[in-house]
Amino acid sequence: ASHDLEILLSAIRLVRGLTTAAELSDTLEADVLKKKRRLSSVSSSSSSSASSAASSAAARVLSWRPPLSRTRSQSSMADWLRSCGAAALEATGLLQELTERSTSAKICCAQVTVAFHIAKFLDAEYDAVISGSALLILSKLLASPLPCAFQLAQQFVAVSGLSDDEVIGFLGDSVVNAVRNAYGLPLPHNLAPALPQRPTPAQFAQLSSLCHNQVLLASHLMMAANAAAASTSDVSQATLALEVDLMIHAHTCYTSACDMEGIGTIVRTCRVRVPVLASTGQFQQMIHLLTGVGRYREMLFVFESLVEHEKLDLLLRRDTGKEDELKVVLLDFLRKNCPDDSDLFSKVATHYTMWRELAEVLERQGERTSSGRQHVS
C-alpha cells in the first residue's frame, strides 16, 4: 500500500511541476537497483520462487492498460502528444511507467495521466481539470474538431467517475440541442449547444459509444422527438426535420444494442410520420428518414408514398451509400406493386444499370405486344 501511495504521489508531483522528469527518472532507476540487490541476496530456491512470482506480477501489470480506447484515433493522439513537445512526451512515458509499476493504484494513476493530457489540450491548469465540473470538461472536449479530442473524451469518461446515466443525459441533451439549433428551433433556457454543430450519423455513432446503455440514450432521443411533435399544433418544417434526425439517431442506438423491440418502435413511428411528411411536402426529409434508418424492406410504405406522389426521382438522385441493397428492394417493390408501369421500372433499372432486369422487362413487353397482334390477326 505504501509503495502504491508513493507511486501515486510521484505522479501527482510530476504533473504539478513539484518534481522534474529527470529527478523522477533518477528515483525510478534507483528503485530498480534496490530491487535487483534484494533479489540477488535471496537463496537460489527462494530466488527462483520470487522470480516466478515477479514474472507473474509483471505479466499482469504489462497486460493491463488503463480503461482507454487504444484502437481509434491512436495515431492522432500520438501526433498531438508529439506536438506538445519533448517535456510532455517524457512526462507521459514516466506516468505510464509509474502506472505499470503500481499494483492497486492503476486507476488513480490513469486519472492523473488523463487529467494531465486534458490540461495540456485545453491549456488549463492540472488542478482546474481535477476539481472542475466533469460534464463541463467533457463538453469542451467534444466541442473541439481535432480527432484526438474524442479519444481524450473517451479516456475521461472511462476514469472520471461519471455514471452512465449522467453520460446518457448529457449526450442526449447535447444532441437534441445541437439539432434544434441547426434547424433554428429555440433551445431550453436559452442554453448554448454543447456540440458545435448538428452531428452526422457517423459522428453520432461515435458519440453514442461514450455510453454503455445505448437503449436508454435512444429512449431519451425518442422522448425528445415525441415532445417536439406534441408541442405545436402547426407542423413546421424545422420540427419535422428535428424528428427525423432524432429517429435516425435513436435507430443507430437500438441497432448497436441489437434491441429488436426498439427497432420495431422506430419503424412503426416512421409509418405514422411518413403521411405527415407527405402532406407537408417534405419528401426530402422522407428520403432522409428512409436512407438514414436503412431498413428498406421494412419501410416499403415510403416507396408507396414516393410513387403515389411521383417523387421517386428524388430517391434516385440521392447518394445513400447502400445502393446495392436499395436497388434490389426497390425493383422488387415495383415488380409486385407496379407491374403495369414498365416505364417506371425501366427508369429505375436504367439508373442502377441493372441491364438484365431491364432486358427481362423489355422481353415481356415484346411478348405481350406480339401476342396481342397475333390475337388481333
N, C-alpha and C positions, 0 to 999 in steps of 0.2 A: 504493500500500500504506500509506504514512504517512497519507494522507488518510482511508482506511478505519479505520486504527487510532485516529486522533484522534476520529472519529465514534463508534466503539465505546466508547472511554474516556469520552467526554462522556455517553453514555447510562448507563454504569455509575455515573459520578459523580452523575448526576441521581437515579437510583433509590436510591443510598446516602445521599443528602442532603448530599453534599460540594459541590454547587453548587445554586443555586436556579434555578427555571424562568425567572425574569426575567433572570438572568445568562446563562443558556444562550440565551435568545431574542435578547439583545443580541449574543452571539457569532455566532449564525446570521445575523442581519441584517448584521453587519459583513462576514461571509464573502460574502454576496450582493453587497454593494457592491464588494468587491475584485474579484469575478469580472466585474462589469459594467465596471469600469475597464480590466481586462485585455482584454476583448473590444473595447472602443471604441478601443484603441490599435493594433489589428491592421489591416492593409490591407484594402481593400474586398473583393478577391478571396479573401484568406485569411479575412476575416470571414465571407464567405458560406459558405466551406467549413467553418469552425469552427462556424458557426451550424447548418449542416446536420447536422454530427456531433453537436453538442449536442442538437439536436432528436431525433435517433435514439436517443441515450443516454437522454434524458428519457422518450421513448416506452417504452423498455424498462423504465426504472425505474418509471414510473407504471403500467405494465401489470402489474408484479409485485405480488404480495401474499404475505404470509407464508403458509406452508402450513397455513392455519387454515380451519375451516369458516365460511363467511360467509353461509350460507343458513338455518341452523337456530338458533332462539333468538336471532336478531340483535337484536330489539327488547328482549328480556330482558337481554341483555348491555349494551345502551346504557342501559337503565333502571338497572341495577346500577352502572354507571360514574358515572352522574349522582348516585346516592345516596352515592357515595364523597366527593363534594364537588368544588369548583372546582379545588383543587390537583391532585387525581388526574386530572381531565379535562384540565387544562393539560399535566400531565406526559405523559399518553397521547398528546396531539397532538404534543408535541415529539418523543417517541420514534418516532412514525410518520414525522415529517418527517426525523429522522435516518436512519431505515431507508431512506426513499426517496432520500436523498442518497448513500447508500453504494453501492459498486459490487460488492465481493466480500465484504462483511461483513453482508449482509442476514439470513442465517440467525442469525448471532450476535446481531444487533440484535433479531430476533424472539424469541430465547431470553430476552434481557434484558426485553423487554416482557411476555412471558408470565409470567416469574418475578415481575415487579413486580405484575401483576394478581393472581396467586395469593397472593402475600404479603399484599396488601390483603384478599383474600377470606377467607383463613384467619386473618387478624390475626396474622401471623407476620413475622419479620424477613426481608428480602430474602436475606441471606447464608444463612439457615437453609433457604430454598427451594432455592437454588442448590446447596448442599452436602448437602442431605438425601437420604434414600432416595427414588428416583423412584417406586417402587411404593407406598411409604407415602403420598406426596403424592397419587398417583392414587387411592388408597383413600379418603383424606379427601375428595377432590372428589366421588367417586361416592357417598359417604355423605350428601351434602347433598341436601335435597329441592328446592332452588332451581333453576329452569330454566337459569340462566346457568352453574351448576356443571358441567353436562355439556359446554357449549361450552368452558369452561376446560379440562376434561379432554381434549377433542379437540385443543385447541391444545397442551396439554402433551405429549400423546403424539406430536404432529407434530414437536416441536422438542427433546424431552428426550433423544433418542438411544436410547430403549428399542427393542430389536429386536422384530420381530413375534412371534417365539417367546415372548419374555418377556411381551408383552401377552396373547397367547393363553393361556399358562399361568396368568397372574394372573386373567384373566376367567373361564376355565374353572373354576378352583378357587373363585373368589368366587361364581359362580352355583351351583355344586354345594353349597357350604357354606350359602348363603342358603336354598336349597330344603330341605336336610337340617334346618336349624334351624327352618324354618317347620313342618315335619311332626314335630318332636320327636325327630329322629334325632341320635345323638351326632356331634360334629364331631371330626375327627382332631386329636390332640394338644390337645384342649380349646381350639381356636382360636376367637376371636371372629369372626363372619362380617364380611367387608369390606363387604357390602351391607346396608343397614338392614332390608330385607325381601325376600321371595321376589319376583323380577321377574315382572311380567305379560308376555304375549307381545309387546306393544308396547314395553315397557321393555327387554326382552331384544333386540329388533330394533335398538333404539338402541345398546345396549351393544356388540352384536356389530360395529357399524360402526366401532368403535375399532381393529379388527384388519383386516389386508389379506386374509389367507388364512382365510376362514371355514370351509373344508373341514376344516382342522386343528382349529379350535375345535369343529366338530361331532363329529369323531372323539374329541376329549377328553371331550365330554359323553357320547357313547355308551359309551366305556370305563368311565366312572363309573357309568352306568346298568347295564351288564352286571356290573360288580363288585358293585353293590348287590344285584342279583338272585342272584348266586352266593355271596354272603357269609353267607346264612342258609338253613337248611333249611325253616324255617317262613316262609311268605309273609305278611308283615304288611301291613296297610292302608297304613301310612306308607311302606313300601318300594315298594309298587306305585305310590303317588302320586308318589314321587320318580322312579321310572322313567318314568311318563307325562309329567311335566313336562320331563324331560331329553330324551326323544324328540321332544317338540314343539319344543323349542328347537333341537335338532340339525337337525330338518327345516327350520326357519327358515333356518339357515345354509346347508344344501345348496341350498335354493331360491334364496337370494340369490346363491349362486355358480353357479347353473344346473348343478349336479352331478347328473345323472340317475342315476348309479350309486349315489350316496349316498341319493337319494330312494327308489330301489328297495330299498335296505337298510332304510330306515325302515319302508316298507310291509310288507316281509317280517317284520320284527321285530314289528310290530303284529299280524300274522296269528298269530304264535306266542303273543303275550301276551294276546290277547283271550280265549281259552278260560280262561286263568288268572284273568283279571278276572271272567269269568262264574262260575267255580266258587267264587270267594270272595265273590260278591255285590256286586262293585264296579262296578255298572252306571253310576253317575255318572262314575266315572273312565274307563270305556269311552267314554262320550259325550264327555267332555272330550278324550280322545285323538282321537276321530273329528273333532270340530269344530276342535280345535287344529291337526291336520295338514291337514284340509280337503280331502283328496283322496277325495271321496265315491265316485266311480266305481271307483277302485282299491281301495276298502275296503268293498265290498258284504258282506264277511264280518261286519262289525259289524252291519249291518241284519239279517242272518240270525240272529245271536245274540240281538239285541233282540226280534225276532219270536218266536223259539223260546222265550224266557223270558218273553214277554208284558210286555216293558218298553219298548215303543216309545213309550208315553205320556211317558216321561221325556225322550225326544228332542224330542217336540212341545212340551214346556214349556220347552225350552232356547232362550235367545236366542243364536243363533250368529253373527249379523251377516252370514250368507251364505244367507239363507232362499231366495232365488230359485234358486240352484244346488241347494241341498239338496232343495227340494220336487220339482224336476223329476226328480232322480236317484232319490229315494225312491219316487215314484209309478211310475216305470219299473220299479224293482225289484219293487214289489208286483204290477204287471201281469204280469210274467214269472214271478215265484216264488210268488205267492199269488193265482192267477187266480180261485179259488173263494171267496176271503174278501172278499166285496163290502162287508161291514160295516167291515172294517179299512180298505179303500180309501176308503170313504165318509167315515170318521172323519178320515183324513189329508187328503183333498181339502177337506173342510169346514173343517178347521183352517187350511189355507193359502188358503181362499176361492177354490179353483180350480173354479168353478161349471161351466165347460164340461166338464171331465173328469168331474165328478160326474154331470152330466146324461147323458153317454155311458154311464156305468156303469148308471144307473137305466134308461136306454133299453134297454140289452142285457138287463137283468133282466126288464123288461116283455116284451120279445120272447120270451125263453125261457119266461116264465110263460104267455104267450098261445099259444106253440107247443105247450107241454105240454098245455094244456086242449083245444086242437083235436085233438091226438093221442088224448086220452082219449075225447073225444066221437066 
